[in-house]
Amino acid sequence: MKKMTFKVCMAACCAALALSACSEEDATLHGVAPSKIGTISLNTGKDQVRPGQPLTAYIALPTGGQNISEATYTWGVLNYPSDKEENGTAYFSFTAPEEPGQYNLSFNARYLFLGPDAEGNIYKDMSSTLDYTVITCNIFSSFWNDDITTTLKVYPQLTENESQPGTYLGTFADKLSSSSAATINRAFIFNNDVLSKITEYEIYSNKDVKTYARKFYLLLNYAQRRFNMEVKATYYDDASVPGLHTPIAEEDWNNENWRNEIGQKLQAGTLRLYCQLQDEHTQLWLSAFNTSDGSGIYIVRDYTANTIR
């Protein structure tokens, strides 16, 4: 009986040792990351991304893997979190760069393991990268054959002017300003559902009326540099000489007395400034005139399709 009991005890001990060994082995099972990661897609064709266009990227979350304690998913080099992760897909909203060119967006996955993987690593990083092109448009993020539906997709912040159906309004960063914080009111005007004009307008006021002409001249120069436009004509119309377009010489802009005289007449409403610029696709008319109440001047920028090629 004692021998039998001893044998039973030995068997039990062996079993316990075997179970203990198995438990230790289970506790140190190698971590294994998913075998592959998918590709990123955009909610618009990647070859049709426009400057500043709102975009949403999405990707199927990797599946598989073993002994993973934590999985972290981020986007881009700054590791932004996903907007949401649902139904096995991660989503990320962002805005396309303002400058045309080649860009990329990455989706990054990091897997922490309960135990080292076969190479002895306690985690593994995986990534997928989407290369996309921001294209050059006729003006801003628009082409002159855009319809209203396309325009609202590119500029979702626009609202229709109730008093002027077919005109959509919004506030945007001012492309013709030296300040990155400056904004401008912009109107998109459609004719038969086709974009026919974009108008930007502001009221400029200064106690020193000499700055009125200087402000106009700066806008002219910014348009040349930033839109690569050519100046076709610059002149003023004086109410005292109806129908006469008086050309403005380059040296006039640096003449303080001339700027003062022009500023006074602008504010008084007896003079209007004009400048015509254009590139291959777009014509821009800059105009300046008084606000009627003497508080300053309106500066208007009218962009239309250049029909002279």
LOMARDO-58469 format. One record per residue: residue number from 1; residue in three letters; y, x, z of N, C-alpha, C, O in turn. Coordinates in pm, whole numbers, plus 50000, padded with zeros to 5 digits. Atoms other than C-alpha are relative to their C-alpha. Layout:
// residues N
 seq type   nyy   nxx   nzz  cayy  caxx  cazz   cyy   cxx   czz   oyy   oxx   ozz
 NUM  ala     Y     X     Z     Y     X     Z     Y     X     Z     Y     X     Z
...
// end
This chain:
// residues 309
 seq type   nyy   nxx   nzz  cayy  caxx  cazz   cyy   cxx   czz   oyy   oxx   ozz
   1  met 49880 50084 50000 50000 50000 50000 50125 50087 50000 50222 50060 49928
   2  lys 49885 49912 49994 50236 50285 50091 50023 50068 49866 50136 50086 49823
   3  lys 49986 49937 50131 50159 50457 49759 50061 49903 49901 50145 49941 49819
   4  met 49946 50101 50091 50230 50133 49576 50149 49982 50022 50227 49971 49928
   5  thr 49857 50018 49968 50560 50094 49759 50082 50117 49950 50193 50101 49899
   6  phe 49929 49879 50047 50657 50451 49679 50021 49995 49849 50128 50031 49800
   7  lys 49990 50009 50145 50587 50394 49310 50106 49898 49959 50182 49919 49864
   8  val 49900 50103 50031 50796 50077 49312 50140 50054 50024 50231 50031 49945
   9  cys 49869 49944 49968 51082 50259 49481 50043 50101 49894 50160 50103 49853
  10  met 49967 49901 50102 51064 50542 49228 50042 49933 49869 50136 49975 49802
  11  ala 49966 50073 50123 51067 50296 48942 50139 49939 50009 50217 49940 49913
  12  ala 49868 50060 49981 51367 50121 49090 50110 50104 49991 50215 50079 49932
  13  cys 49900 49893 50006 51550 50449 49134 50023 50045 49857 50137 50067 49814
  14  cys 49986 49960 50141 51479 50549 48776 50080 49898 49920 50166 49933 49839
  15  ala 49927 50106 50070 51602 50216 48653 50148 50003 50035 50234 49986 49949
  16  ala 49860 49994 49956 51916 50248 48863 50071 50117 49936 50186 50103 49893
  17  leu 49940 49883 50065 51980 50597 48726 50026 49974 49852 50130 50011 49797
  18  ala 49982 50032 50143 51924 50472 48374 50118 49908 49979 50197 49927 49887
  19  leu 49888 50093 50012 52168 50184 48428 50132 50071 50025 50233 50046 49958
  20  ser 49879 49924 49970 52419 50423 48583 50040 50086 49881 50158 50093 49846
  21  ala 49972 49918 50118 52389 50655 48285 50056 49916 49886 50150 49956 49817
  22  cys 49951 50089 50107 52434 50363 48047 50144 49958 50029 50226 49952 49937
  23  ser 49866 50042 49965 52744 50250 48240 50100 50110 49972 50208 50084 49919
  24  glu 49912 49888 50029 52896 50597 48218 50019 50018 49849 50129 50048 49802
  25  glu 49990 49987 50146 52814 50608 47848 50089 49892 49942 50170 49917 49853
  26  asp 49916 50109 50047 52971 50265 47797 50147 50029 50027 50234 49998 49945
  27  ala 49862 49975 49961 53284 50379 47982 50066 50105 49913 50189 50112 49907
  28  thr 49942 49893 50083 53329 50672 47746 49968 49982 49853 49962 50080 49779
  29  leu 50023 50024 50142 53252 50505 47413 50123 50042 49921 50236 50021 49965
  30  his 49890 49952 50082 53464 50654 47136 50084 49884 49948 50032 49780 49907
  31  gly 49911 50096 50063 53770 50461 47022 49992 50012 49849 49975 50121 49795
  32  val 50005 50002 50146 53769 50358 46658 50114 49911 49950 50122 49794 49987
  33  ala 49890 50077 50058 54082 50246 46467 49949 49918 49882 49842 49946 49829
  34  pro 50037 50071 50122 54069 49990 46185 49985 50098 49884 50051 50201 49881
  35  ser 50031 49906 50109 53936 50149 45868 50111 50009 49896 50118 50109 49825
  36  lys 49895 49995 50102 54239 50061 45651 50117 49912 50039 50106 49826 50127
  37  ile 49880 50081 49979 54587 49915 45644 50042 49946 49864 50024 50013 49762
  38  gly 49967 50066 50126 54718 49675 45380 50133 50046 49941 50186 50150 49980
  39  thr 49874 49967 50068 55029 49677 45162 50109 49901 50040 50082 49785 50071
  40  ile 49885 50082 49965 55377 49544 45236 50046 49921 49878 50044 49972 49766
  41  ser 49943 50083 50107 55519 49259 45030 50138 49951 50042 50168 49943 50161
  42  leu 49868 50057 49975 55873 49122 44999 50003 49856 49953 49924 49815 49867
  43  asn 49986 50139 50043 55982 48761 44967 50070 49987 49866 50093 49876 49818
  44  thr 49945 49998 50135 56142 48863 44638 49936 50116 49927 49890 50210 49990
  45  gly 50059 49890 50073 56015 49085 44361 50069 50131 50033 50191 50137 50036
  46  lys 49940 49875 49953 56068 49446 44466 50088 50066 49894 50168 50153 49927
  47  asp 49915 49944 50105 56228 49527 44130 50128 49918 49981 50208 49949 49893
  48  gln 49883 50086 50015 56491 49255 44177 50080 49991 50130 50142 49888 50157
  49  val 49925 49999 49875 56643 49351 44512 50146 50033 49969 50175 50132 49901
  50  arg 49858 49981 50027 57022 49322 44504 50070 50062 50121 50020 50052 50233
  51  pro 49929 49939 49887 57277 49510 44717 50032 49898 50108 50084 49790 50079
  52  gly 49967 50086 49888 57312 49358 45062 49921 49870 50008 49957 49781 50085
  53  gln 50076 50125 50003 57051 49091 44991 49912 49987 50125 49845 50082 50162
  54  pro 50090 50021 49888 56873 48939 45294 49855 49995 49950 49826 49929 49851
  55  leu 50139 49989 50042 56500 49016 45270 49906 49977 50118 49942 49996 50234
  56  thr 50107 50009 49902 56178 48941 45454 49878 50073 49947 49829 50043 49838
  57  ala 50122 49926 50035 55886 49184 45444 49885 49946 50084 49906 49901 50196
  58  tyr 50116 50046 49924 55533 49089 45549 49877 50079 49960 49869 50133 49849
  59  ile 50123 49925 50022 55191 49250 45579 49890 49940 50086 49916 49894 50197
  60  ala 50115 50044 49921 54843 49147 45692 49970 50105 50107 49962 50224 50077
  61  leu 50031 49907 49892 54765 49301 46031 49861 50059 49978 49768 49987 49942
  62  pro 50132 49938 50015 54477 49553 46016 49898 49934 50092 49931 49892 50203
  63  thr 50108 50059 49921 54144 49421 46141 49890 50104 50022 49884 50205 49952
  64  gly 50109 49908 49970 53839 49589 46291 50039 50097 50109 50140 50078 50177
  65  gly 49976 49903 49895 53822 49886 46522 49920 49967 50126 49873 49854 50142
  66  gln 50077 50017 49877 53650 49934 46858 50068 50072 50115 50136 50173 50096
  67  asn 49950 49937 49877 53746 50016 47215 50149 50033 49992 50192 50143 50025
  68  ile 49855 49987 50010 54117 49963 47152 50064 49931 50120 50040 49813 50144
  69  ser 49935 50058 49882 54325 49910 47466 50133 49935 49966 50175 49841 50034
  70  glu 49869 50056 50036 54655 49839 47293 50031 50032 49855 50002 50141 49807
  71  ala 49955 49981 50139 54791 49792 46939 50149 49968 49994 50192 49863 50041
  72  thr 49856 50018 50012 55163 49833 46863 50039 50005 49854 49998 50096 49781
  73  tyr 49959 50007 50140 55323 49731 46533 50153 50004 49993 50220 49928 50062
  74  thr 49856 49988 50016 55675 49836 46427 50034 50022 49853 49946 50041 49769
  75  trp 49953 49988 50138 55888 49866 46111 50106 50109 49989 50192 50122 50076
  76  gly 49897 49902 50032 56091 50149 45961 49997 50123 50089 49919 50131 50183
  77  val 49997 49874 49926 56179 50493 46091 50053 49981 50142 50029 50064 50229
  78  leu 49948 50028 49865 56357 50336 46392 49906 49912 50081 49938 49875 50194
  79  asn 50104 50076 49928 56044 50138 46488 50053 49867 50056 50042 49840 50176
  80  tyr 49957 50133 49960 56197 49791 46494 49877 49910 50020 49779 49924 49946
  81  pro 50112 50092 49983 55965 49519 46628 49997 49895 49890 50097 49870 49824
  82  ser 50012 50109 50097 55835 49244 46402 50080 49880 50049 50099 49861 50169
  83  asp 49937 50126 49962 56027 48918 46393 49896 49907 50061 49923 49835 50158
  84  lys 50110 50080 49947 55696 48748 46448 49869 50054 49945 49865 50119 49840
  85  glu 50135 49967 50043 55323 48808 46422 49915 49877 50023 49887 49839 50137
  86  glu 50077 50122 49987 55119 48500 46349 49904 49986 49883 49929 50032 49772
  87  asn 50105 50022 50100 54806 48400 46163 49959 50129 49930 49932 50132 49810
  88  gly 50046 49873 50054 54717 48766 46118 50099 50070 49910 50062 50162 49837
  89  thr 49899 49939 50085 55046 48855 45946 50123 50035 50082 50165 49957 50169
  90  ala 49877 49957 49934 55352 49049 46068 50117 49983 49903 50104 50012 49784
  91  tyr 49882 50026 50082 55702 48959 45940 50119 50078 50055 50133 50098 50176
  92  phe 49881 49923 49961 56027 49158 45941 50115 49967 49906 50101 49980 49784
  93  ser 49881 50033 50080 56373 49048 45823 50099 50115 50007 50121 50174 50113
  94  phe 49900 49894 50005 56633 49301 45711 50091 49976 49881 50068 49886 49800
  95  thr 49904 50012 50109 56922 49346 45473 49991 50124 49911 49988 50236 49961
  96  ala 50008 49888 50094 56899 49561 45161 50126 50086 50008 50233 50034 50037
  97  pro 49881 49914 50001 57133 49862 45143 50102 49953 49896 50067 49889 49797
  98  glu 49892 50041 50089 57469 49807 44975 50007 50084 49873 50058 50039 49770
  99  glu 49992 49911 50116 57434 50102 44740 49872 49992 49917 49762 50001 49972
 100  pro 50120 49999 50086 57198 50077 44439 49926 50132 50011 49987 50237 50031
 101  gly 50080 49878 49993 56912 50325 44444 49858 49971 50044 49817 49855 50055
 102  gln 50140 50010 49959 56554 50393 44555 49991 50006 50153 50052 50092 50216
 103  tyr 50015 50005 49855 56455 50302 44911 49854 49971 50034 49773 49939 49947
 104  asn 50135 50036 49956 56142 50249 45118 50004 49940 50138 50099 49960 50214
 105  leu 50017 50064 49869 56026 50050 45418 49857 50024 50044 49763 50005 49967
 106  ser 50135 49974 49949 55731 50141 45638 49961 49898 50106 50045 49845 50179
 107  phe 50060 50077 49892 55503 49936 45860 49910 50095 50077 49824 50161 50018
 108  asn 50068 49900 49919 55366 50140 46149 49909 49933 50104 49951 49841 50173
 109  ala 50097 50052 49903 55056 50068 46359 49951 50116 50086 49911 50220 50034
 110  arg 50056 49900 49908 54953 50266 46669 49893 49933 50086 49916 49828 50145
 111  tyr 50113 50052 49924 54616 50212 46838 49967 50095 50114 49933 50211 50091
 112  leu 50042 49924 49882 54552 50334 47195 49856 49966 50032 49817 49849 50029
 113  phe 50143 50018 49979 54184 50384 47278 49964 50000 50148 50033 50060 50231
 114  leu 50056 49995 49866 53982 50321 47592 49942 50138 50029 49939 50183 50143
 115  gly 50052 49864 49991 53825 50660 47526 50033 50074 49872 50064 50010 49771
 116  pro 49965 49923 50120 53887 50944 47278 49917 49960 49880 49802 49917 49892
 117  asp 50076 50027 50122 53788 50892 46919 49911 50120 49969 49901 50213 50048
 118  ala 50096 49896 50033 53539 51113 46740 50065 50138 49990 49998 50240 50006
 119  glu 49928 49873 50007 53807 51382 46698 50065 50039 50132 50132 50142 50141
 120  gly 49943 49970 49869 53910 51366 47062 50139 49947 50022 50202 49979 50123
 121  asn 49866 50056 49987 54235 51174 47005 49996 49872 50082 49902 49793 50072
 122  ile 49996 50121 49918 54339 50904 47250 50075 49887 49930 50082 49775 49981
 123  tyr 49935 50106 50079 54536 50714 46984 49995 50040 49853 49965 50155 49819
 124  lys 49991 49971 50142 54571 50685 46608 50115 49920 49940 50131 49802 49969
 125  asp 49891 50065 50071 54876 50608 46393 49958 49972 49856 49895 50056 49791
 126  met 50021 50036 50139 54849 50428 46062 50131 49942 49946 50207 49883 50022
 127  ser 49877 50057 50056 55128 50329 45825 49979 49961 49855 49893 50013 49784
 128  ser 49995 50043 50139 55195 50151 45498 50145 50004 49957 50233 49964 50034
 129  thr 49862 49985 50046 55507 50217 45289 50021 49925 49870 49942 49934 49776
 130  leu 49960 50071 50121 55678 49997 45034 50122 50070 49939 50223 50088 50007
 131  asp 49886 49946 50074 55904 50161 44775 50064 49886 49920 49995 49811 49852
 132  tyr 49933 50105 50075 56167 49930 44630 50133 50052 49946 50186 50153 49992
 133  thr 49878 49958 50069 56475 49953 44408 50110 49898 50023 50091 49778 49998
 134  val 49880 50085 49995 56820 49812 44482 50072 50017 49867 50117 50126 49834
 135  ile 49947 49993 50135 56955 49728 44140 50152 49991 49997 50215 49948 50094
 136  thr 49856 50012 50021 57309 49746 44005 50031 49865 49938 49971 49826 49838
 137  cys 49962 50132 50050 57471 49406 43953 50132 50010 49924 50195 50116 49919
 138  asn 49872 50001 50073 57773 49303 43746 50117 50016 50096 50213 50088 50066
 139  ile 49897 49988 49897 57985 49263 44061 49939 49958 50133 49871 49855 50140
 140  phe 50058 50025 49869 57888 49273 44430 49847 49986 49986 49780 50080 49943
 141  ser 50145 50023 50015 57537 49119 44438 49972 49893 49895 49871 49824 49903
 142  ser 50007 50109 50097 57591 48890 44139 49992 50051 49857 50041 50159 49823
 143  phe 49991 49988 50145 57529 48869 43766 50074 49877 49950 50069 49770 50011
 144  trp 49917 50110 50048 57755 48652 43555 49920 49882 49946 49977 49775 49921
 145  asn 50082 50115 50043 57464 48435 43439 49925 49936 50117 49838 49852 50095
 146  asp 50067 50060 49885 57356 48349 43795 50032 49852 50011 50143 49808 49982
 147  asp 49975 50141 49969 57313 47983 43879 50024 49985 50150 50019 50082 50224
 148  ile 49968 50024 49859 57394 47820 44213 49881 50031 50089 49898 50090 50195
 149  thr 50119 49976 49918 57037 47837 44342 49980 50148 50026 49953 50189 50139
 150  thr 50016 49856 49984 57013 48210 44279 50107 50056 50092 50078 50139 50179
 151  thr 49890 49950 49920 57354 48272 44433 49980 49969 50148 50008 50054 50233
 152  leu 50020 50037 49860 57266 48085 44752 49884 50077 50063 49882 50096 50185
 153  lys 50107 49916 49946 56948 48290 44788 50052 50139 50035 50011 50200 50133
 154  val 49945 49866 49979 57146 48612 44760 50105 49999 50111 50115 50094 50189
 155  tyr 49896 50014 49897 57435 48489 44981 49974 49872 50080 50043 49772 50059
 156  pro 50035 50124 49928 57279 48238 45223 50109 49948 50093 50100 49835 50141
 157  gln 49894 50044 49910 57598 48224 45433 50104 49913 49931 50194 49862 49998
 158  leu 49900 50078 50072 57793 48041 45162 49991 49852 50033 49882 49798 50056
 159  thr 49995 50146 49983 57905 47682 45214 50087 49942 49889 50184 50004 49846
 160  glu 49924 50062 50109 58032 47444 44948 50130 49944 50053 50136 49884 50161
 161  asn 49869 50055 49967 58399 47352 44956 49997 49850 49970 49983 49809 49855
 162  glu 50012 50146 50018 58399 46975 45012 50107 49945 49906 50083 49848 49834
 163  ser 49892 50050 50086 58731 46932 44833 49992 50053 49858 50063 50005 49770
 164  gln 50015 49942 50133 58622 47144 44536 49852 50022 49971 49802 50134 49985
 165  pro 50142 49983 50031 58260 47078 44436 49978 50107 49894 50053 50116 49796
 166  gly 50026 49890 50091 58109 47377 44259 50065 50130 50043 50049 50233 49977
 167  thr 49940 49879 49943 58307 47624 44471 49936 50025 50136 49932 49936 50221
 168  tyr 50069 49963 49876 58125 47806 44751 50075 50113 50069 50117 50209 50005
 169  leu 49915 49911 49925 58302 47995 45027 49922 50081 50103 49821 50036 50156
 170  gly 50061 49917 49898 58212 48280 45260 50093 50115 50037 50190 50142 49967
 171  thr 49923 49883 49955 58350 48578 45452 49910 50122 49991 49796 50119 50037
 172  phe 50080 49882 50028 58233 48926 45356 50074 50126 50041 50195 50125 50063
 173  ala 49937 49870 49981 58295 49293 45427 50088 50029 49879 50049 50003 49765
 174  asp 49903 49977 50107 58598 49398 45225 49969 50133 49930 49984 50240 49989
 175  lys 50035 49881 50077 58490 49641 44953 50123 50083 49962 50111 50201 49929
 176  leu 49879 49930 50039 58852 49733 44882 50085 50034 50122 50208 50027 50118
 177  ser 49931 49961 49878 58939 49843 45234 49943 50132 50049 49826 50162 50028
 178  ser 50047 49874 49942 58919 50179 45408 49930 49977 50133 49864 50067 50185
 179  ser 50062 50032 49871 58801 50004 45725 49866 49931 49979 49857 49833 49905
 180  ser 50132 50061 50012 58432 49924 45758 49994 49866 50071 49902 49787 50048
 181  ala 49999 50127 49926 58525 49636 45990 50081 49892 49930 50079 49776 49972
 182  ala 49914 50097 50068 58764 49467 45746 49916 49896 49924 49813 49928 49865
 183  thr 50069 50109 50071 58656 49130 45604 50097 49933 49903 50219 49949 49913
 184  ile 49921 50070 50101 58775 48918 45314 49937 49865 49970 49815 49851 49973
 185  asn 50050 50131 50042 58745 48553 45215 49964 50007 49852 50038 50063 49772
 186  arg 50048 49992 50138 58547 48512 44896 49953 49862 49954 49881 49793 50025
 187  ala 50039 50129 50058 58503 48206 44672 49920 50025 49872 49961 50105 49788
 188  phe 50084 49994 50120 58226 48168 44411 50020 49869 49925 49995 49761 49979
 189  ile 49965 50118 50078 58325 47929 44134 49902 49988 49883 49879 50084 49809
 190  phe 50101 50023 50103 58069 47774 43899 50051 49900 49897 50124 49807 49929
 191  asn 49971 50090 50111 58108 47607 43562 49869 49966 49933 49802 50054 49878
 192  asn 50130 50044 50053 57808 47401 43446 49886 50079 50063 49792 50121 49995
 193  asp 50104 49935 49920 57600 47566 43723 49986 50149 49970 49888 50212 50010
 194  val 50003 49856 50029 57680 47916 43594 50122 50065 50065 50234 50014 50054
 195  leu 49891 49931 49932 57889 48162 43793 50107 50043 49899 50077 50116 49804
 196  ser 49893 49971 50096 58225 48189 43616 50112 50084 50059 50184 50151 49985
 197  lys 49893 49922 49939 58461 48349 43870 49968 50024 50147 49908 49940 50214
 198  ile 50001 49972 49857 58468 48518 44209 50142 50037 50038 50204 50124 49977
 199  thr 49862 49976 49957 58800 48511 44391 50001 50043 50146 49939 49980 50232
 200  glu 49976 49955 49862 58897 48707 44701 50149 49988 50027 50231 50013 49938
 201  tyr 49859 50021 49971 59224 48637 44879 50029 50034 50146 49946 50015 50234
 202  glu 49956 49968 49865 59416 48753 45182 50150 49981 50008 50219 49981 49906
 203  ile 49856 50002 49975 59759 48717 45337 50035 50130 50069 49978 50165 50173
 204  tyr 49958 49873 49942 59931 49047 45404 50145 49986 50046 50230 49938 49972
 205  ser 49866 50011 49944 60236 49066 45630 50037 50129 50072 49954 50189 50140
 206  asn 49951 49881 49933 60445 49356 45753 50152 49992 50008 50217 49948 49913
 207  lys 49854 50004 49984 60799 49385 45888 50068 50094 49900 50181 50069 49857
 208  asp 49946 49905 50098 60850 49680 45654 49951 49958 49862 49836 49984 49826
 209  val 50043 50057 50128 60844 49515 45310 49962 50108 49899 49899 50077 49797
 210  lys 50040 49892 50092 60804 49857 45142 49848 50013 49992 49794 50062 49892
 211  thr 50147 49986 49997 60437 49839 45242 49931 49902 49906 49813 49920 49875
 212  tyr 50063 50099 50087 60375 49540 45015 49951 50064 49870 49837 50044 49828
 213  ala 50038 49932 50125 60376 49750 44697 49894 50106 50029 49802 50126 49949
 214  arg 50098 49897 49965 60185 50027 44874 49862 49939 50020 49762 49996 49976
 215  lys 50126 50070 49979 59914 49783 44981 49936 49964 49866 49815 49982 49847
 216  phe 50049 50037 50132 59880 49660 44623 49945 50123 49927 49840 50117 49864
 217  tyr 50040 49876 50067 59857 50018 44494 49868 50052 50057 49784 50103 49983
 218  leu 50125 49956 49939 59581 50103 44743 49882 49917 49950 49775 49971 49923
 219  leu 50107 50086 50053 59375 49803 44628 49964 50041 49858 49847 50044 49822
 220  leu 50022 49955 50138 59417 49918 44270 49914 50126 49997 49820 50137 49920
 221  asn 50074 49874 49996 59291 50265 44357 49858 49983 50052 49765 50045 50000
 222  tyr 50135 50026 49948 58997 50139 44563 49913 49936 49893 49795 49970 49880
 223  ala 50076 50066 50106 58891 49916 44274 49956 50101 49894 49844 50094 49843
 224  gln 50035 49896 50096 58899 50215 44040 49882 50084 50049 49788 50111 49975
 225  arg 50100 49909 49946 58689 50432 44268 49869 49930 50034 49761 49979 50001
 226  arg 50121 50063 49947 58446 50186 44420 49927 49917 49896 49805 49901 49904
 227  phe 50065 50077 50106 58380 49973 44113 49996 50077 49869 49941 50029 49770
 228  asn 49995 49919 50122 58439 50250 43860 50066 49924 49886 50018 49922 49773
 229  met 49928 50079 50099 58689 50031 43681 50117 50078 49941 50172 50169 50004
 230  glu 49889 49937 50071 58952 50134 43431 50121 49907 50004 50109 49786 49983
 231  val 49877 50079 49998 59314 50019 43465 50046 49976 49855 50068 50071 49779
 232  lys 49956 50034 50136 59419 49835 43149 50149 49971 49993 50215 50001 49894
 233  ala 49857 50032 49999 59765 49715 43250 50046 49976 50143 49974 49916 50223
 234  thr 49939 50026 49869 59993 49713 43557 50147 49967 49975 50218 50045 49912
 235  tyr 49864 50041 50028 60322 49524 43553 50047 49898 50104 49970 49853 50188
 236  tyr 49949 50108 49915 60549 49280 43733 50079 49903 49913 50135 49940 49810
 237  asp 49919 50104 50064 60712 48957 43627 50113 49963 50095 50090 49925 50210
 238  asp 49882 50032 49920 61065 48900 43754 50054 49865 49953 50077 49844 49834
 239  ala 49953 50134 50037 61187 48541 43766 50136 50004 49934 50173 49910 49864
 240  ser 49866 49991 50060 61531 48660 43661 49993 50029 49850 50090 50009 49777
 241  val 50019 49974 50143 61388 48763 43322 49870 49932 49957 49768 49999 49945
 242  pro 50122 50075 50031 61137 48488 43224 49927 50056 49878 49989 50090 49777
 243  gly 50085 49960 50111 60847 48592 43003 49991 50149 49977 49920 50193 49887
 244  leu 50001 49855 50020 60907 48966 43039 49901 50066 50097 49915 50052 50219
 245  his 50092 49921 49919 60617 49182 43163 50053 50142 50008 50056 50212 49907
 246  thr 49943 49867 49984 60769 49500 43302 49894 50098 50048 49846 50086 50161
 247  pro 50104 49903 49961 60521 49791 43305 50045 50082 50121 50164 50108 50139
 248  ile 49974 49917 49883 60495 49996 43624 49948 50140 49972 49831 50158 49940
 249  ala 50040 49861 50021 60490 50374 43588 49935 50054 50127 49961 50005 50237
 250  glu 50071 49943 49886 60269 50585 43812 50096 50055 50105 50071 50044 50225
 251  glu 49906 49940 49905 60569 50757 43968 50077 49894 50080 50131 49924 50186
 252  asp 49929 50106 49927 60721 50421 44070 49940 49976 50138 50013 49950 50234
 253  trp 50066 50031 49874 60462 50376 44344 50044 50093 50112 50036 50057 50229
 254  asn 49958 49903 49899 60595 50686 44522 50151 49999 50024 50204 50079 50101
 255  asn 49855 50011 49985 60959 50582 44494 50031 49899 50110 50009 49779 50094
 256  glu 49978 50087 49884 61064 50444 44833 50100 49889 49970 50079 49774 50011
 257  asn 49900 50102 50033 61371 50262 44698 49939 49892 49911 49965 49773 49929
 258  trp 50066 50097 50089 61163 50101 44423 49905 49911 50078 49903 49790 50059
 259  arg 50094 50078 49920 60894 49993 44671 50074 49899 50089 50027 49787 50108
 260  asn 49922 50090 49915 61159 49843 44898 50053 49882 49920 50049 49768 49966
 261  glu 49947 50107 50086 61316 49647 44612 49889 49902 49959 49907 49781 49962
 262  ile 50112 50085 50040 60978 49520 44492 49953 49915 50118 49925 49796 50101
 263  gly 50044 50074 49882 60879 49422 44847 50091 49885 50036 50045 49777 50071
 264  gln 49903 50106 49970 61197 49225 44904 49986 49884 49902 49991 49768 49942
 265  lys 50013 50106 50100 61153 49036 44578 49866 49926 50014 49859 49806 49991
 266  leu 50129 50066 49976 60786 48969 44652 50012 49898 50111 49968 49784 50098
 267  gln 49988 50089 49886 60870 48820 44987 50092 49882 49969 50071 49771 50020
 268  ala 49906 50107 50036 61155 48619 44839 49942 49904 49896 49996 49796 49875
 269  gly 50061 50087 50099 60926 48476 44572 50060 50011 49863 50035 49925 49778
 270  thr 49938 49984 50131 61127 48606 44277 49925 50099 49912 49968 50128 49800
 271  leu 50074 49900 50077 60866 48857 44161 49851 49988 50030 49812 49954 50141
 272  arg 50145 49994 49984 60491 48881 44105 49947 50131 49943 49991 50177 49838
 273  leu 50066 49878 50045 60276 49191 44075 49867 49967 49935 49797 49875 49979
 274  tyr 50128 50021 50068 59979 49212 43837 49937 50135 49964 50007 50232 49934
 275  cys 50073 49884 50052 59711 49465 43753 49868 49951 49942 49796 49874 50006
 276  gln 50126 50034 50066 59422 49427 43509 49910 50123 49999 49950 50230 49952
 277  leu 50100 49894 50003 59111 49641 43557 49872 49944 49940 49850 49823 49941
 278  gln 50126 50049 50054 58773 49624 43392 49897 50112 49989 49931 50230 49982
 279  asp 50109 49910 50037 58435 49785 43342 49921 49931 49891 49970 49838 49828
 280  glu 50079 50054 50111 58156 49705 43099 49971 49851 50017 49962 49779 49917
 281  his 50044 50137 49976 58069 49372 43264 50106 49909 50062 50101 49788 50046
 282  thr 49911 50080 49917 58361 49259 43480 50146 50035 49979 50182 50151 49964
 283  gln 49855 49983 50003 58735 49207 43454 50056 49958 50136 50015 49857 50191
 284  leu 49937 50030 49872 58948 49213 43770 50150 49990 49981 50214 50082 49930
 285  trp 49855 50016 49998 59299 49072 43796 50045 50002 50146 50006 49916 50226
 286  leu 49932 49999 49871 59494 49174 44104 50137 49936 49982 50207 49964 49886
 287  ser 49867 50059 50006 59801 48964 44174 50055 49987 50142 49980 49968 50237
 288  ala 49933 50012 49870 60054 48950 44458 50124 49912 49983 50200 49928 49887
 289  phe 49885 50090 50005 60312 48679 44530 50026 49947 50140 49942 49963 50229
 290  asn 49961 50036 49863 60492 48528 44827 49923 49878 50051 49863 49804 49973
 291  thr 50075 50108 49935 60343 48279 45075 50081 49871 50012 50035 49774 50072
 292  ser 49911 50116 50001 60632 48031 45029 50075 49980 50132 50184 49923 50133
 293  asp 49931 50016 49872 60718 48041 45399 50067 50129 50047 50121 50136 50158
 294  gly 49934 49875 49966 60846 48399 45394 49926 50085 50101 49980 50185 50148
 295  ser 50073 49926 49898 60574 48520 45631 49931 50124 49946 49886 50209 50024
 296  gly 50069 49886 50059 60426 48770 45387 49969 49973 49854 50042 49900 49787
 297  ile 50039 50019 50140 60247 48781 45053 49850 49968 49992 49771 50011 50075
 298  tyr 50139 50019 50037 59924 48654 44906 49958 50115 49908 50033 50153 49819
 299  ile 50059 49905 50094 59704 48918 44743 49868 49941 49955 49778 49916 50036
 300  val 50116 50069 50056 59444 48767 44513 49927 50093 49904 49989 50167 49827
 301  arg 50084 49920 50090 59155 48935 44333 49908 49903 49926 49820 49844 49987
 302  asp 50081 50088 50083 59002 48735 44048 49905 50084 49915 49948 50162 49830
 303  tyr 50104 49930 50078 58673 48870 43908 49940 49902 49901 49896 49793 49940
 304  thr 50062 50083 50103 58548 48726 43579 49919 50090 49906 49932 50213 49908
 305  ala 50080 49923 50096 58304 48829 43308 50090 50065 49897 50184 50002 49848
 306  asn 49924 49930 50104 58443 49087 43070 49941 49961 49864 49830 50002 49829
 307  thr 50049 50048 50131 58410 48922 42729 50030 50099 49889 49983 50081 49777
 308  ile 49970 49898 50100 58548 49227 42548 49914 50122 50029 49940 50193 50127
 309  arg 50095 49890 49975 58268 49484 42522 50020 50110 49895 49950 50211 49898
// end
